Amino acid sequence: MPETIAGHEGPVGSVGYSPDGRRIVSAAADATVRVWDAESGAEILCLRGHEGEVTSAAYCPDGRRIVSGGDKTVRVWDAESGAEILCLRGHEGEVTAVAPSRDGRRIVSGGDRTVRIWDADTGAELRRLRGHRMGVWSVAYSPDGRNVVSGGGQTIRIWDAVGGAELGLLCGHSGGVWSLAFSPDGHRIVSAGDLTVRVWRAEDGAQRHCLHGHETLVLGVAYGPDSRHIVSGAADGTVRIWDARTGAELACLRGHEGAVASVAYSPDGRHVISGSADKTVRVWAVEV
């Protein structure tokens, strides 16, 4: 397993695993989405089509497609051939975050001050959710597909993914909410903003934990597959592992030479990946 994967020509802003854990996808400011072999670190695909920085990329749950966001578009790619399948247009500003639903039928995107929900097969815009007063930087689907969560400015909003109604407003961060995710069991939401990682109860938005340890802005956050661990990355170049139940810091991983913008767990929970402004993706073995 390689420690460092290099190849991007710009800062890496997004990383993720394929559902089977055999591949890694990354997106960067060099206007590319790249797919890597998780075992060897070899580059398998380089997806070109975005006309500017690609801010977000993720595998769809079936592993057959990749969705990415950048410039003012959301794009869907064939994960094997790299062919572009769809280009979704509608955002009036940069698309800063994308996420597929667990059943793969929907895509949620954030950009300008809106959250948009798309049909993943046809590319049709199904919902346009308005309420954020500042740019939206992060989005996620709940595991059951019923809700969407978004971070804009210092607030987090929970939406009905079908009807579009705003269901909750979570306040507590003193700076922008750069990243967020649902726990795999759907009971919690984790968010990254200011110098903290915060854990919220998905049912009613109550804050459960505020995790302190990073010395600079926290930019990326993700849950482990068992919902028991959280990984975060920050502008201080560190990656930290936390106990999701108690909020205790379990490990601090150092090695990046630039800000860590994105983090993700492997499906088996044995590895963590991070994407950084130093233009690399790093793979970490975790034993917590």
N, C-alpha and C positions, 0 to 999 in steps of 0.2 A: 504494500500500500504506500503510495507516494505521500510525502509530507506536504509538498508544494506542487501545485499545478499552474504552469505559466503558459501564456499564449495570447491573452488579451493585450491590446495596445492602449487601453485606457482603464480607469478605475472600475472595479467590479462592484456593481450595485445590488446584485441579486443572485442567490444560489438556491438549488434545490435538488432533491434526489428523484429518480424515477421510482414508480411504485414497487418495483422488484429490487431496488437498491443497486442495480448493476451499472447505472449511468448517473452522471451529474449534469445538470444544466446550469449555465451561468449567463448573465446578461451584463453588458458593460457600456461605458461611455464611448467605446469605439464603434458603436452602432451595430454590434453583432450579438447574436445569441449563439453560444457554443455548447456542444454536447461532448462529454468526456467519458472514457471508460473508468469506472470508479476503482477498479483494481489496479490498472496499469498507469492511469493518468493520461493515456493517449487521447488526442483529439479525434473524435469520430465525425462530427459535423460542425460546420460553421454556417449559421443561418443569416443571410443578408437580405435586407429589404427595408428595414427602418431607415429613415433619413436623418436620424439624429440619435442621441443617447437612448439606450434601452434601459429602462429603470427597473423592470420587473419581468420575471419569467418563471414558469412553473409547468410541470407535467400534469396533464389531465389524469384522473384516477385510472383510466383504462390503459395508460402507458403508450397509447397510440398517437397522441397529439401533444403538442407543446403550445402554450399560450404565452404571449409576451406583450408588453406595453412600453411604448416610447413614442417620441414625437407627439402627434395628436391621434395616434392609431392604436388599436388592439389587433394583434395578428395571431392567427392559428396556423400551426405548421404540422406537417406529417413527421412524426418522431423518427421514422426509419429512413426516409428519403431526404428529409429536409425541405421538401417542397412546401411553398406557401399555399394554404388552403383557403383562408379567408383574411380579408383586411376590413376591420370594422371602424367606421368613421362616424364621428358625431361630437366627440369632445372638442371644445373650443380652445383648450390649452393642453399642455403636456400631460400625457397619461403617466401617472406616477406609480400606480399599483394595479395588479390584476390577480385574480384568483378564480379557479374553476370550482364548481360545486362538486360534492363527492360523487354524484351520479353522472357527472360529466355533461349534463344537459344545459347548464347555464354557466356564464362567465360574469363575474362582477369586476368592474373597473372603477378607479378613482382618478380624478383629474379636474382641472379648473376648480370649481366649488361643488361639483356634482359627483354622485355615485350612479353608475349605470349598470343595468343588468341586460345581458344579451343572450339570445338563443345560440348555443354553441354549434349547432348544425347549420343554421341558415344565416347567421350573422345579424338577424333582426334585433333592433333595440326594443326591449320589452318594458323596461321601467327606467325612469329618470328621477332620482331621489335628490331632493333639494332640502337644505336646512343648514349645512355648514356655511359659516360666514367667512372662512378662510380656505385656502387650498387643501384638498384631500390628499394625504400622503400614504395612507394604508387602508387596505380592505381585506376582509376574510368572510368566507361562508361558514355557517354553523354545520356540524357534521350531518345533521338531519335535513339540511337544505332549506329549512324554514325561515332562517334569519340571516341577515348580513350585518356585519359590524364594520364601521369606518372610523378613521381618525383624521380629523381636520382641525388645524389650529391646536388648541389645548384640550379639545373635547373629543369624546368618543360617542358615537351614536349607534344605536341598535335599530334595525329596520325589519319590517315584515317583508321577506323576499318575494312574496307572491302579490300582496296587495299594495306594498310600497309605503305603508304607514310607519311613522317613527314611533318606536316602542319604548325607547329609553335614552337618557342622556347621562353619560358618565363624566364627572368632573373631578379633577384632583391633580393632574399634571400642571406644572407651571411653565412648560414649554411645549413645543410642537410634538404631536404623537407621530413618531416616525415609522413605527411598526406595531403590528398586533396580530394575535392568532387566537383561535378557539383551542381549548384542550381537546384531544381526540374523543374523550367521553362526553364532550359538550357541556360540562358543568361550569367551566371557568373560561375567562378571557384574560389573556396576558397582553400588556402593552408596554412599549418603550418610549420614553420621552424625558426631557430634562436630564437629570443624572440618575434617574430611577427606572426600575422595572416594577410594574404594579399588576397585581392579580385581583380580578373582579369576579364576583359570582354572576354567572350568565343569567340566572333566573330573575334577579331583581337589581343587578348593577351595583350591589354593595361591594366596597373595597375590602378584600381579605388580607392582602399583604402589600407592603411597600418595601422593595428590596434595594438596599443601599450597598455600594461597593465600587461601582465605576466612578472614576474621577472626572470624566467628561461626558458629553452627550451620549446617551444610549440610542443606537440607531437601528439595531436589529434584534428580534426576539422570536423564539419558537418553542413549542412544547416537544418533549420526547414522546415516542409512540405509546408509552404506558401512562401518560398524563402525570407521572410522578416527578419529572424533571423538566427544567426550563433552561434554555441556553440563550445567552445574550451577547451582543457585540457592540463595541462603543468606539468613539473617536479617539480614545486613549490607546487603541490598537489591541486591546485585550478581548478575549472570549471567556465568559464566566458561566459556570454551571451552578444551578440552584436546586434546592429541594423545594418542589412546588407546594408541598403540604405545610412546611414550617417556615419557608423563606430563607433558610440557612444557605450561605455560600459554600459550595462543595469543592470547587476548583477554579483556578484562574490560569488560563492558557495564554502564553506569550510567545510571539514569534513574528507577527505581522509588523511591517514597517510603516504602516499607514492606518487610517481609520477603518474599522470593521463595520461595513454597512449592512451585511446580511449574514444570517446563520441558519442552519437547518440540521436536524437529526436524520440519520439513516433510518430506514424502516425497521431494522432490527435493534435500534438503539445503541449499537456498539460504536458508532462513529458520529462525529460532528463535522460539518463543513462550514467554512467561513469565506466570505468574499470581501476584498479590501481595496482601498484606494491605492495600495501598492501594486495593483494590477494582477494579483494572484488569488487563487483559490487554495485554501489549506484544508487538509484532512487530518482530523485528530482522533486518536483512539481514546475512548472514554471508558472508565471502569467504575464509575460511581453508581 
